[in-house]
Amino acid sequence: MALKVLLSRAFRGEERLWKVWWGGGIPAALITAALAVAAERVRGLGAWAWGWGDACDAARLLVYLAWLVPAWRCSKNVEHAAWTPLARVALAAGLVASAMF
């Protein structure tokens, strides 16, 4: 029940940024890294597996976006206002990196 409340608050932008950043960011990073490795391994299997690498890349981007949206919304819920632009720059840079690689 507590996880459901935390996720609900995060998607509404009401949760503290550090909870969303670390609690959602670490699992998102692990999943996206695993999907990046899987995409490259699938691409190495040959022509019969075409498209699966791209599907892994699309899933990786969706996982990142699923974390980015609540983190962006919660970026104002910080103790010091300087963290808001820093968090948003890091989120935007991560999105660009996810889309490029």
PyMOL commands that set and color helices and strands:
alter all, ss='L'
color gray80, all
select helices_A, chain A and resi 2-12+17-43+47-49+52-76+83-100
alter helices_A, ss='H'
color red, helices_A
deselect
rebuild
show_as cartoon
